[in-house]
Every structure is written in C-alpha cells, then in structure tokens.
C-alpha cells in the first residue's frame, strides 16, 4: 500500500510542480520591447493561419544574437533573406536580415547577426521597417516574449 501511495504522490507531483521560467535572453536591438509592432498569434493547427513571431521596428542599428549558438541557416527563403541561430533546442530566426555569417559558424550572445534589408523582387512587407523574429523548437513555434521576460509559463493550480 505504501508503494502505491508513493507512486500516486510522484505522479501527482509531476502535474502540480511548475517548471522554472526559461533563461532571459539579451535583446537583439536596443529597447527591443518598446519597438514591438506585431504580436505572436498561435495557429489553431500545425499548418493553420497565425503570426508565429514578433515584428520589431528596426532602424540602422545592427541586429544582435540574443543567445549563443551557431548559425544554422543564412539564405534566401522565397523572397527574403533569413538568418537562423540554433541555441540548444531553440531556433531563433530573423527576417528580412542580410548577414555575412556562414552556416555552421559559432556565434556569441550579443554578437552582430546582420542588418535589416529589403526583400527580393515581389516581396511584400507586412510592416514597414520591421524585422520578424521567431523562436521554434522541434514541436513548433513559441512566443518569443517568453524568452525576453514578458510571459511566464502556465501553471496548474488546484
């Protein structure tokens, strides 16, 4: 009976113990949160409509890596340049951003990633002078605000 009670307590603990908030990342541009223009909107399904990131007004300042990692992608996607940094389980993407970084190159937190640039012919900005920032893991996209200290993980309360 004691073993059964212990197993129930452990299982119950898994569902009632909150996870710690993720580490807070460095801002990719100065006053990043004050320049946010578009919010993350989770899609209703894996391929559903949504806004899987944040839009941030960017001037001439360079865009910096919010986390250390390595460049996992730096190339054209349809009609815009995209740079992606892999940091642990996270992929942090910036678009449209032009960069001289090379795929596989290590990058330190705060290091210059690149600069906002115009898309190719036919590219339609969904906000003028802004960069789209997204964060994803293997299972899908996450709200980037979580990593900049603006959201807390959900908790189950009894």
RATAFEN-V163238 format. One record per residue. N is the residue number from 1. RES is the residue in one small letter. PSI is psi in degrees with one decimal (* if undefined). Layout:
BEGIN
<<N:RES:PSI> <N:RES:PSI>>
END
This chain:
BEGIN
<<1:x:-37.9> <2:x:-42.9> <3:x:-41.5> <4:x:-44.3> <5:x:-39.7> <6:x:-43.9> <7:x:-44.3> <8:x:-42.1> <9:x:-43.0> <10:x:-46.9> <11:x:-45.7> <12:x:-38.2> <13:x:-34.3> <14:x:-32.5> <15:x:-14.7> <16:x:-11.4> <17:x:125.3> <18:x:148.1> <19:x:150.3> <20:x:152.9> <21:x:149.8> <22:x:161.8> <23:x:140.3> <24:x:129.9> <25:x:161.5> <26:x:149.2> <27:x:136.2> <28:x:-22.9> <29:x:156.8> <30:x:140.0> <31:x:36.5> <32:x:-49.5> <33:x:-28.4> <34:x:-16.8> <35:x:8.8> <36:x:130.5> <37:x:-35.3> <38:x:137.7> <39:x:157.7> <40:x:132.6> <41:x:111.2> <42:x:138.1> <43:x:156.1> <44:x:-17.1> <45:x:169.5> <46:x:-39.8> <47:x:12.8> <48:x:168.7> <49:x:140.4> <50:x:-178.7> <51:x:97.5> <52:x:43.8> <53:x:-163.3> <54:x:146.9> <55:x:132.0> <56:x:128.6> <57:x:125.9> <58:x:133.5> <59:x:-136.2> <60:x:-8.5> <61:x:151.3> <62:x:156.9> <63:x:129.6> <64:x:154.4> <65:x:123.5> <66:x:-17.5> <67:x:153.2> <68:x:152.1> <69:x:-141.3> <70:x:156.3> <71:x:116.9> <72:x:-13.5> <73:x:136.7> <74:x:93.2> <75:x:-177.6> <76:x:132.7> <77:x:108.6> <78:x:-83.8> <79:x:19.9> <80:x:152.3> <81:x:134.0> <82:x:134.6> <83:x:130.2> <84:x:132.6> <85:x:132.0> <86:x:122.8> <87:x:100.5> <88:x:-125.7> <89:x:-4.9> <90:x:141.9> <91:x:119.1> <92:x:117.7> <93:x:144.0> <94:x:135.2> <95:x:149.1> <96:x:118.8> <97:x:128.0> <98:x:137.4> <99:x:152.4> <100:x:2.7> <101:x:151.9> <102:x:138.4> <103:x:131.5> <104:x:-13.5> <105:x:132.4> <106:x:150.3> <107:x:138.6> <108:x:154.7> <109:x:131.9> <110:x:-9.3> <111:x:146.9> <112:x:125.9> <113:x:-46.8> <114:x:-161.3> <115:x:149.7> <116:x:135.9> <117:x:166.4> <118:x:152.4> <119:x:176.6> <120:x:176.9> <121:x:132.3> <122:x:-8.6> <123:x:131.8> <124:x:114.0> <125:x:139.2> <126:x:-2.7> <127:x:135.1> <128:x:129.6> <129:x:26.4> <130:x:156.6> <131:x:140.6> <132:x:127.4> <133:x:126.8> <134:x:155.3> <135:x:130.7> <136:x:157.1> <137:x:-179.9> <138:x:-33.3> <139:x:-8.3> <140:x:-168.4> <141:x:149.2> <142:x:156.5> <143:x:117.0> <144:x:-25.3> <145:x:-25.4> <146:x:-35.8> <147:x:-3.1> <148:x:20.3> <149:x:18.0> <150:x:-11.0> <151:x:153.4> <152:x:149.5> <153:x:152.1> <154:x:148.3> <155:x:141.6> <156:x:122.1> <157:x:146.7> <158:x:*>>
END
